[in-house]
């Protein structure tokens, strides 16, 4: 009875095979061990062990298929469309030089989150508003945000998320670089990033003229343009 499970007649408890010191554990090969487990399973559950094994194999197959499908899911990709140059203005409340930036995230889902930040921003630009989506976590000034998260608008037919930003170009020259990071939640959480750099021109004028000494005398008005860029 050393290589078979024994049953206690006074109870339903099944004990494992008794392995003496002369019978090493390594002598219990996989065939004997599996036979023991099948007998235990059949006696305890009162069902065919082969049916239970078939069910377990089905669960294993489904789990493997789901893992394989997740590993083969392609990640998203993003693109930004907007101007390459813009002009700065003196006041953040001035909207005359605001411009539009479009964001597109392909192979997205309805559970995507788009994060915006400025990797560099010597011009002092900011996001004035979100036209195509909803900013859900703003963190910036009172008239605009420099770090934000948005939900965008998802189209299931193309698996694409869109967003549209109104951007204030800044109050000084040089540049800014807007960083976009998308996190797509699906079988595997993927992320992608893209950026948009814009060159900002800042031109201002100074006026000078000689003082008129007497009534009726002429003077010369001189206007000089200064700043960075071509205006």
Secondary structure, DSSP 8 states (H G I E B T S, - for coil): -TTS-EE-TTSS-EE-----TTS-GGGS-HHHHHHHHHHHHHHHH-S-HHHHHHHHHHHHHHHHHHHHHHHT----EEEEE--SEEE--S-TT--TT-EEEEEEEES--TTEEEEEEEEEETT--EEEEESSS-B-S-EE-SS-EEEEEE--EEETTTTEEEEEEEEE--SSSEEEEEEEEEEE-SSS-EEEEEEEEEEEEEEEEEEEE----STT----EEEEEEEES--
